[in-house]
Amino acid sequence: MPNANKAQAGRHFLQIPGPTNVPDRVLRAMDRAMMDHRSADFGALTLRIMPRLQQIFDCAATVAMFPGSGHGAWEAAMSNTLNRGDKVLAFDNGQFAVSWNNVARSLGVEVELIPSDWRQPVDAAAAAARLAADANHDIKAVMVVHNETSTGVRNDIPVIRAAIDAANHPALFLVDAVSSLASMEYHHDKWGVDVTVCGSQKGLMLPPGIGFNAISDKALAASEKADMGRFQYDWKPVLTMSKGGYFPYTPPIALLYGLDEALDILLDEGLTNVYVRHTRLAEATRRAVRGWGLELYCADDAATSDTVTGILMPDGHSGDAFRRAALDNYNLSLGSGLGPLADKIFRIGHLGDLNELMLMGSLCGVEMALGDAGVPHQKGGVGAALAFLGEG
Ligand SMILES: Cc1ncc(COP(=O)(O)O)c(C=O)c1O
């Protein structure tokens, strides 16, 4: 019987793919008075953060931090490296890829698309062929979303890097790691990425509000010549001021207190353990989906995301009505379908500060809400996830 008590005692289950649950330790770290952002103490805080942040991106150079969201970090990546009228090669393999392409167009960048099947990873071979044909090097950058949050499909960044190298093409490689960083394996330097874009509200377990760019030497050199207008997101003053631990404007102080703590949590667990935990929780989720007899939106088993799972609604059933039942009856928030997938899929976010019991509680809520919403399914999903986790 669904819960008739809308007051809903107990905790809310936030199972969307970001913003994610903020650990109590991080909440407490942020619950502090403001400090003078030009003081020695503030400089020391940022200087303490930077080397650990570099470990998360796996990069040797300073990471640019901005007050802003992932959209701001997208804009920063392009406005610092490109000129108006430049051409970029991109994919349209999900709603976040589409949105990033739209940001590029709004900055005056010409976007050449490699058409994509949203249920599959992007076609690196098609990119290699297009780059090989670009003898004049008109294409200035290749843009790809590592983990497409709208679909639950993971793209293979080293394979796309290899495609650029195979064509011997000088294009910059811009990668969105907004919903993969600090949850799924990621290496800015080793993977030959020129700009990695991220935000604070997913694997870093913070509220939204900090945008990040990890920057290669090649991207930094491009920024010296890029004449696209920029101000807040200009790397130069940010990187110059960050040498002393400062910002060229008032920084998001509370979020930086939180970041300091979140980095300790992540590095105490160990990045490899963080990745293994996410893989395990994702696999349990996929077992549950198959146990319910529902279909994963990602059609390539080798490309399933470890941070978010997209699930197709059976024909004639509304994803939004089902999600409403989960929220109303069990205080469980699930991700909606975005863009053309609105109402057609729902998404379970399984990233950030999450453990097995939190995931199992959420999967129980999904199974119960499927019943409440009259969505045809089998009852074995929770059992299948449990059996997988019980294997050790
Ligand atoms: C992959 C990806 N890129 C970019 C964004 C945009 O980030 P924001 O909403 O912080 O602007 C998101 C947001 O969910 C995302 O998942």
PDBQT file of the ligand as one rigid body, heavy atoms in Angstrom, charges set to zero:
ROOT
HETATM    1  C1  LIG A 401      27.712  15.957 -18.515  1.00  0.00    +0.000 C 
HETATM    2  C2  LIG A 401      27.237  17.305 -18.073  1.00  0.00    +0.000 A 
HETATM    3  N1  LIG A 401      27.760  18.395 -18.632  1.00  0.00    +0.000 NA
HETATM    4  C3  LIG A 401      27.370  19.628 -18.270  1.00  0.00    +0.000 A 
HETATM    5  C4  LIG A 401      26.383  19.821 -17.346  1.00  0.00    +0.000 A 
HETATM    6  C5  LIG A 401      25.935  21.202 -17.035  1.00  0.00    +0.000 C 
HETATM    7  O1  LIG A 401      26.298  21.531 -15.750  1.00  0.00    +0.000 OA
HETATM    8  P1  LIG A 401      25.529  22.693 -14.961  1.00  0.00    +0.000 P 
HETATM    9  O2  LIG A 401      24.112  22.248 -14.831  1.00  0.00    +0.000 OA
HETATM   10  O3  LIG A 401      26.285  22.730 -13.651  1.00  0.00    +0.000 OA
HETATM   11  O4  LIG A 401      25.685  23.935 -15.744  1.00  0.00    +0.000 OA
HETATM   12  C6  LIG A 401      25.808  18.717 -16.709  1.00  0.00    +0.000 A 
HETATM   13  C7  LIG A 401      24.749  18.877 -15.720  1.00  0.00    +0.000 C 
HETATM   14  O5  LIG A 401      24.140  17.961 -15.239  1.00  0.00    +0.000 OA
HETATM   15  C8  LIG A 401      26.240  17.421 -17.098  1.00  0.00    +0.000 A 
HETATM   16  O6  LIG A 401      25.715  16.329 -16.552  1.00  0.00    +0.000 OA
ENDROOT
TORSDOF 0
